[in-house]
Structures are given as structure tokens and as C-alpha cells.
Amino acid sequence: MRCVLAGGSGFLGRALYAELITRGHEVVVLTRGAARDDGGVRFMTWPGEDAPGDWQTELDGAGAIINLAGSGIADKRWTDARKADLRESRVLTTRALVAAIRKATNRPAVFLSSSAVGFYGPQDDKGPELDEAAPPGSDFLSSLASDWEAEAHAATALGCRVIILRTGIVLDRRAGALAKMIPPFQFFVGGPIGSGRQVMSWIHLRDWVALVVWLLEHPTAAGAFNGTAPNPSTNAEFSKALGAALGRPSWLPVPGVALKILVGEMAGPALLAGQRVVPRRALDAGFSFQYTNITTAMADAVR
Ligand SMILES: NC(=O)c1ccc[n+]([C@@H]2O[C@H](COP(=O)([O-])OP(=O)(O)OC[C@H]3O[C@@H](n4cnc5c(N)ncnc54)[C@H](OP(=O)(O)O)[C@@H]3O)[C@@H](O)[C@H]2O)c1
């Protein structure tokens, strides 16, 4: 089938389209960059908003639309302008995709749209497990995720099977959070952040890709799914596993107060607090995770 990946040029998109191609699917990536053919993938320019263009016709007759577009949550300090960009790059892109689906003569069967575990809001380390039935939080990331998800849900009324994937921290040494965390450890200054007790909900990149493919191919899968491994870990366990995988110590704590000065508001929800998220719906539906233990997952992810 033809799979259209909006924002598919990034970390998760590249890993996903490699797997989709291996499985014999046709892949079209919607990018704000130049149109090109690259390694069996057709990159098509889109504006990231509801503006007419050839990109809209790509959605007509496609088997699946996968929405991964959005500017990087931890790339820059959260000024008001940056927060607006984080929101618009998700809400307006998703709205544009749904508008294009509405115009299509042959609407795609599946619309999988990314979300994040930030949906649940920051939780203290003694908080309960959060499955997909847990309510949203009330901080910036929660309201961003809620609005983002609401835009995607609008495709249900258009006859699409809508899947929302609330992804956790995806483990791979080449990109994402781990790529940012590895250098301090390599220079022997890695360690837990703040108290180290905050819970981190992670998933190995290979499991994330397998879960997306499984959700696309599983005809009854619809609604919200947590894209996290079954066993979240504390930040201290996560740091220890990273240090062990790199053959480096992991004892130098990063004080919360320094982090707040360094990165501002983002430090709270993104680094000093966490959430104990569990993939209840994927497990109940029979999805099998390859990586369930942080030590094993980390050893493979940084290899
Ligand atoms: N990686 C994780 O651990 C993680 C965890 C939770 C949720 N997520 C979510 O999953 C999605 C994909 O993550 P990722 O790690 O692959 O991110 P990424 O590497 O930053 O890729 C996101 C893509 O979105 C596009 N994009 C960026 N700003 C945009 C804008 N203003 N308008 C339209 N498109 C824009 C870019 O494509 P072009 O430049 O080609 O247009 C970029 O390649 C994101 O929405 C992210 O929030 C990721």
C-alpha cells in the first residue's frame, strides 16, 4: 500500500520508512524541504498547513497516512514564540492533513497520528501507572498533546481508522533524547537528573517501529495507544543503564536548580518530572515487545 508520512524526514520517520520499504510498501514523505527521490522514497514538498498543492492528491487513494510532523520539543528554550511554534507545527499540520483527507475521493483507511506521553502531565515518583484511560494533565505539554490529538480524531468522522500513538522516550544512539544524553557520559560527567526518582517511560526504536507497523496492520486497532515499553524506569536506573552501556560512571548528579537556569521552563515537565506510562492497550491486544528491560534495551540502543 502507499504510506504517506508527514514529517517522515526525521528520526522516527527514517526508521519507520526503512521498515515499510522492506515490507514492500510504497513510501511518500511530506517535507517542507525539496522534492526528491532518495533510496526508494519519494519526498514531496508540502507547506505544513492547509494550503493547496500536489501533496494533497498524494493522500487520495493512499492506504495509510502517518503524521510525525512537529518541531523539536527539547531543541530550544521555551519562549512564548517557541511554544507557539511547538503548538502550530503539530496542530496546524494535523488539521491540514485531515482537511486533505476530507477532500480525497478515496480516503485512506488508516490515519496514525503521533502524540506523546506528555499528554498525561508531570507526575511525582509515587504516582500510579498511567494507561490509555488516564486523564490528561494540565500543563503546557498536556494541553499541546490534547489539542494535537483532537485534530487527529476529526478524521474518524471521515471514515478513517484513527490511531493516536502517545510515544515515550525513543532509545537510539543516533538521535532523540539519548543522542543528547550520551556526550556528558562519554566525558565522565553523566549521572541522574535532579532527585533521579522521576519515572521515565521509554521505548526501544525497534519496538516503536514494530508497534507502528503492527497498529497499521491490525484492523481493529483504533484510538489511543501508549508507545512505551512495559517497564518504565526511574531516571537513576535509566542513567545507570546508560553509563553501563557506555562503560562510563553514572554517579555525577545534575542538580535540578542548574537545569532550570540552563533550559528554563522545559526542565520541569521534560526533565525533572516524569510519568509512569504503561502500554496497556498494546499488551492486551497481543503486541509483543522485544525490549522490556532498560539495561538490555540501553545496551542495544547505544551499541
Ligand atoms: N523521538 C521521540 O523520542 C519522541 C517522543 C515522543 C513524541 N515524539 C513525536 O513524534 C514525532 C516525530 O518525532 P521525531 O523524533 O522523528 O522528530 P524529528 O526528528 O524532529 O522529525 C520531525 C519532522 O517534523 C517536521 N517538522 C518540523 N517542524 C515542522 C513545522 N514547523 N511544520 C511542519 N513540519 C515540521 C520535520 O520535517 P521537514 O523538515 O522535512 O518538513 C521533521 O523532520 C514528533 O511529533 C515528536 O514530537 C517523538
The ligand as an SDF file (V2000), in Angstrom:
LIG
                    3D

 48 52  0  0  0  0  0  0  0  0999 V2000
   11.6670   10.9820   19.3300 N   0  0  0  0  0  0  0  0  0  0  0  0
   10.9900   10.8220   20.4600 C   0  0  0  0  0  0  0  0  0  0  0  0
   11.5310   10.2910   21.4640 O   0  0  0  0  0  0  0  0  0  0  0  0
    9.5370   11.2620   20.5270 C   0  0  0  0  0  0  0  0  0  0  0  0
    8.8490   11.0580   21.7260 C   0  0  0  0  0  0  0  0  0  0  0  0
    7.5160   11.4460   21.8100 C   0  0  0  0  0  0  0  0  0  0  0  0
    6.8810   12.0160   20.7150 C   0  0  0  0  0  0  0  0  0  0  0  0
    7.5850   12.2250   19.5650 N   0  0  0  0  0  0  0  0  0  0  0  0
    6.8910   12.8850   18.4560 C   0  0  0  0  0  0  0  0  0  0  0  0
    6.9800   12.1100   17.2780 O   0  0  0  0  0  0  0  0  0  0  0  0
    7.1000   12.9610   16.1330 C   0  0  0  0  0  0  0  0  0  0  0  0
    8.3360   12.5570   15.3410 C   0  0  0  0  0  0  0  0  0  0  0  0
    9.4590   12.6230   16.2190 O   0  0  0  0  0  0  0  0  0  0  0  0
   10.9480   12.6600   15.6640 P   0  0  0  0  0  0  0  0  0  0  0  0
   11.8180   12.3320   16.8110 O   0  0  0  0  0  0  0  0  0  0  0  0
   11.0700   11.8870   14.3970 O   0  0  0  0  0  0  0  0  0  0  0  0
   11.1050   14.2170   15.3410 O   0  0  0  0  0  0  0  0  0  0  0  0
   12.0880   14.9490   14.2920 P   0  0  0  0  0  0  0  0  0  0  0  0
   13.2920   14.1200   14.0370 O   0  0  0  0  0  0  0  0  0  0  0  0
   12.2980   16.3210   14.8080 O   0  0  0  0  0  0  0  0  0  0  0  0
   11.2100   14.9880   12.9620 O   0  0  0  0  0  0  0  0  0  0  0  0
   10.0190   15.7280   12.8910 C   0  0  0  0  0  0  0  0  0  0  0  0
    9.7910   16.2010   11.4850 C   0  0  0  0  0  0  0  0  0  0  0  0
    8.7400   17.1710   11.5290 O   0  0  0  0  0  0  0  0  0  0  0  0
    8.9320   18.1160   10.5130 C   0  0  0  0  0  0  0  0  0  0  0  0
    8.7210   19.4650   11.0670 N   0  0  0  0  0  0  0  0  0  0  0  0
    9.4970   20.1350   11.9640 C   0  0  0  0  0  0  0  0  0  0  0  0
    8.9900   21.3670   12.1850 N   0  0  0  0  0  0  0  0  0  0  0  0
    7.8870   21.4630   11.4070 C   0  0  0  0  0  0  0  0  0  0  0  0
    6.9360   22.5020   11.1630 C   0  0  0  0  0  0  0  0  0  0  0  0
    7.0460   23.7000   11.7540 N   0  0  0  0  0  0  0  0  0  0  0  0
    5.9270   22.2550   10.2890 N   0  0  0  0  0  0  0  0  0  0  0  0
    5.8280   21.0740    9.6600 C   0  0  0  0  0  0  0  0  0  0  0  0
    6.7030   20.0510    9.8340 N   0  0  0  0  0  0  0  0  0  0  0  0
    7.7050   20.2620   10.6960 C   0  0  0  0  0  0  0  0  0  0  0  0
   10.3590   17.9830   10.0010 C   0  0  0  0  0  0  0  0  0  0  0  0
   10.2880   17.5640    8.6430 O   0  0  0  0  0  0  0  0  0  0  0  0
   10.7130   18.5250    7.3980 P   0  0  0  0  0  0  0  0  0  0  0  0
   11.7920   19.4460    7.9240 O   0  0  0  0  0  0  0  0  0  0  0  0
   11.2160   17.5590    6.3790 O   0  0  0  0  0  0  0  0  0  0  0  0
    9.4850   19.2320    6.9940 O   0  0  0  0  0  0  0  0  0  0  0  0
   10.9840   16.9040   10.8600 C   0  0  0  0  0  0  0  0  0  0  0  0
   11.7680   16.0000   10.1080 O   0  0  0  0  0  0  0  0  0  0  0  0
    7.1750   14.3980   16.6610 C   0  0  0  0  0  0  0  0  0  0  0  0
    5.9160   14.9980   16.5320 O   0  0  0  0  0  0  0  0  0  0  0  0
    7.5390   14.2240   18.1230 C   0  0  0  0  0  0  0  0  0  0  0  0
    7.0370   15.2500   18.9460 O   0  0  0  0  0  0  0  0  0  0  0  0
    8.9000   11.8600   19.4620 C   0  0  0  0  0  0  0  0  0  0  0  0
  1  2  1  0
  2  3  2  0
  2  4  1  0
  4  5  1  0
  4 48  2  0
  5  6  2  0
  6  7  1  0
  7  8  2  0
  8  9  1  0
  8 48  1  0
  9 10  1  0
  9 46  1  0
 10 11  1  0
 11 12  1  0
 11 44  1  0
 12 13  1  0
 13 14  1  0
 14 15  2  0
 14 16  1  0
 14 17  1  0
 17 18  1  0
 18 19  2  0
 18 20  1  0
 18 21  1  0
 21 22  1  0
 22 23  1  0
 23 24  1  0
 23 42  1  0
 24 25  1  0
 25 26  1  0
 25 36  1  0
 26 27  1  0
 26 35  1  0
 27 28  2  0
 28 29  1  0
 29 30  1  0
 29 35  2  0
 30 31  1  0
 30 32  2  0
 32 33  1  0
 33 34  2  0
 34 35  1  0
 36 37  1  0
 36 42  1  0
 37 38  1  0
 38 39  2  0
 38 40  1  0
 38 41  1  0
 42 43  1  0
 44 45  1  0
 44 46  1  0
 46 47  1  0
M  CHG  2   8   1  16  -1
M  END
$$$$
